[in-house]
Amino acid sequence: MDTLRSELSAVAARMVVDEGLDYGPAKQRALRLLGLPLRTELPGNDEIEDAVVDHIAIFCAETQAEELLALRRLALVWMERMAIFRPHLGGAVWHGTATRLSDIYIQLFCDDCKSAEIALIDRHVKYVARTMTGWHGQPVEALSVHAFCPHLGEEVGVHLQVYDRDDVRGALRPDTKGRTPRGDLAAVHRLLHDR
């Protein structure tokens, strides 16, 4: 069973890195690709992340660091634009496993859920409002934009996930690996400064 989980993790990680898939869809595609029954127990996100780190070390070691830096710089730009909403960077860009195909996930903590949307409208930013899965598995409103990343020379998906202001209290609880799951503006500045 451990071998099967490892194989599923490796296949899913390849899709995450090489195709930019999120963990959930990558696990489902890996299941189908390997011809396994739908009831097969899937590896957890921590296992996929470990496999992503391994895949990057083997296949992307020469390019990933610069791609990650470019994405973090772009994330910082968007966090500064939305600073009034106490932005926090999460996901692969925060954890250091992002590549040029990764999207940027920024959580905003607003008094009024429409205020972030109004801020984008006031700045003439085109966005798509959608619902995504939040950090506790609950649906959360997201404002998704395509932002040009000058260091990569291409557009990157930036998802501004809108949370209630009070949700910021639980935002920094350590994840299953004991890490801070997201960082505020000061933390992202430190990431870029300490590199």
C-alpha positions in Angstrom: 0.0 0.0 0.0 2.9 2.4 0.8 4.3 1.7 -2.7 1.0 2.5 -4.3 0.7 5.8 -2.3 4.2 6.7 -3.3 3.5 6.0 -6.9 0.3 8.0 -6.8 2.1 10.9 -5.0 4.9 10.9 -7.6 2.5 10.9 -10.6 0.4 13.6 -9.0 3.5 15.7 -8.2 4.6 15.5 -11.8 1.3 16.9 -12.9 1.5 19.7 -10.2 4.9 20.8 -11.3 4.8 20.1 -15.1 1.1 21.1 -15.7 0.3 23.5 -12.9 -2.5 21.4 -11.5 -3.7 21.9 -8.0 -3.3 18.9 -5.6 -6.9 17.6 -5.7 -7.2 17.4 -9.5 -3.7 16.0 -9.8 -4.5 13.2 -7.4 -7.7 12.4 -9.3 -5.9 12.3 -12.7 -3.1 10.2 -11.2 -5.7 7.7 -10.0 -7.2 7.5 -13.5 -3.8 7.4 -15.3 -2.7 4.5 -13.1 -6.0 2.7 -13.8 -6.9 2.4 -10.1 -10.4 2.1 -8.7 -12.1 5.3 -7.6 -12.2 4.0 -4.0 -8.4 3.8 -3.8 -7.2 5.7 -0.8 -5.4 8.9 -2.0 -2.3 10.3 -0.5 -2.6 13.4 1.7 -1.5 16.8 0.6 1.6 16.6 2.8 2.6 13.4 0.8 2.0 15.2 -2.5 4.0 18.2 -1.3 6.9 16.0 -0.4 6.8 14.4 -3.8 6.6 17.8 -5.4 9.8 18.8 -3.6 11.5 15.6 -4.8 10.3 16.2 -8.4 11.6 19.8 -8.4 15.0 18.7 -7.0 15.4 16.2 -9.8 13.8 17.9 -12.8 13.7 21.7 -12.1 16.6 22.4 -9.8 18.2 24.9 -12.2 15.1 27.0 -12.9 12.8 26.7 -9.9 14.5 29.2 -7.6 14.3 32.0 -10.1 10.7 31.2 -11.0 9.8 31.1 -7.3 11.5 34.5 -6.8 9.5 36.0 -9.7 6.2 34.7 -8.3 7.0 36.0 -4.9 7.8 39.5 -6.3 4.5 39.5 -8.2 2.7 38.4 -5.0 4.3 41.2 -3.1 3.0 43.7 -5.7 -0.5 42.5 -5.3 -0.3 42.3 -1.6 0.9 46.0 -1.5 -2.0 46.9 -3.8 -4.5 45.3 -1.5 -2.7 46.2 1.8 -5.8 47.7 3.4 -7.3 44.1 3.5 -4.4 42.6 5.6 -3.2 40.3 2.8 -1.5 37.0 3.5 0.3 34.9 1.0 -0.3 31.1 1.1 0.1 28.0 -1.1 3.1 26.9 -3.1 4.5 30.5 -3.5 4.6 30.9 0.2 5.9 27.4 0.9 8.6 27.5 -1.8 7.4 24.8 -4.1 6.0 27.0 -6.8 7.2 26.9 -10.4 6.3 29.2 -13.4 3.0 27.2 -13.8 1.9 27.8 -10.2 -0.9 30.3 -9.4 -0.6 32.8 -6.5 -3.0 32.6 -3.6 -3.5 35.6 -1.4 -6.0 35.7 1.4 -7.6 39.0 2.2 -9.4 39.8 5.5 -12.2 42.3 5.0 -14.8 44.0 7.1 -17.1 43.8 4.1 -16.7 41.0 1.6 -17.6 43.4 -1.3 -14.9 46.0 -0.4 -12.1 44.0 -2.1 -14.2 43.7 -5.2 -14.9 47.5 -5.2 -11.1 48.1 -4.8 -10.4 46.1 -8.0 -13.2 47.9 -9.8 -11.8 51.3 -8.7 -8.4 50.3 -10.1 -10.0 49.1 -13.4 -8.7 45.6 -12.8 -10.6 42.9 -14.7 -11.4 39.9 -12.5 -13.5 36.8 -12.3 -15.5 36.2 -9.2 -15.6 32.5 -8.3 -15.9 30.2 -5.3 -12.8 28.2 -4.2 -12.1 25.8 -1.4 -10.8 27.7 1.6 -8.2 26.5 4.1 -10.7 24.6 6.3 -12.4 23.0 3.3 -15.2 25.5 3.3 -16.2 27.5 0.2 -14.7 31.0 0.0 -15.2 33.8 -2.5 -12.2 34.5 -4.7 -11.4 37.3 -7.1 -9.2 35.9 -9.8 -7.0 38.0 -12.1 -4.4 37.4 -14.8 -1.4 39.5 -13.9 1.7 39.9 -16.1 4.8 38.8 -14.4 7.7 40.7 -16.0 10.4 38.4 -14.7 8.7 35.4 -16.3 7.5 37.3 -19.4 4.0 35.8 -19.1 0.7 36.1 -17.3 0.1 34.4 -13.9 -3.1 33.6 -12.1 -3.6 35.6 -8.9 -6.4 34.5 -6.7 -7.5 36.9 -4.0 -9.5 34.8 -1.5 -11.9 36.9 0.5 -12.3 36.1 4.2 -14.1 37.8 7.0 -11.8 40.2 9.0 -12.1 37.9 12.2 -10.8 34.9 10.3 -7.3 36.3 10.5 -7.1 35.0 14.0 -6.9 31.4 12.8 -4.8 32.2 9.7 -1.4 31.6 11.3 -2.0 28.4 13.2 0.8 25.9 12.3 0.0 23.4 9.6 0.5 19.6 9.9 4.3 20.1 9.4 4.5 22.8 12.1 5.0 25.6 9.6 3.2 28.9 9.4 0.7 28.3 6.6 0.8 31.8 5.2 2.6 35.1 5.7 1.7 38.8 5.8 3.4 41.6 3.9 6.3 41.8 6.4 6.9 38.0 6.2 7.0 38.1 2.4 9.4 41.1 2.4 11.6 38.9 4.7 11.4 36.0 2.3 12.6 38.2 -0.5 15.3 39.9 1.6 16.7 36.7 3.1 17.0 34.7 -0.1 
